[in-house]
Amino acid sequence: AVTPYIDNVNPTSITGPTTLTLTGRNFMPYPTLSVDDVTILVNDHVCNVTSLSNTSISCDIGDIEAGHASILASIDGQYVRGNRCVSTFDHL
């Protein structure tokens, strides 16, 4: 089995509700995977997944508290690994 891996999260700072894009690889270990199989949490707030490909996940996040935010992703119940396994970005 392939392991999903996050390389980057954009943007790296936000000031309010926005769309985050996670880029990496192996986000779709099988072709029937859908956005409903992906969970993205930003400081325990759900980031609503809107699109999914093998190398990119987009999600919409609302207002969250200011400061560093941790991003945790799971795909079909498997936590995503990588240098951004628990990613941080600034919320101003």
Steps between C-alpha positions, in 0.01 A plus 500: 500500500612854432531754779339845461755776557448877538773727361346847532200697622396827337445771597737503796313782673133597504295784645155340487296237316693366202577198283808299595682285246708205617741364240689173511465149364299181524188678626285256300627149577207363299287668230165477680617724785286813539509822701274325754792266584733789590509687832704817549512662844648843568544546877216248539273701267372307198631628168225412248666301219386629160735324257735205493761369259801274543723805563266767642225549757304825532287586801312801633573618853297757692618737769740342745695640793807710425845346528669188370256238373564127481370313196417132532388300197361150470408317182270200530587482870879511443688799637706675237876503548765744391687808594156657538344210689395754758543823311496846644415830345429844640152638550536873541 
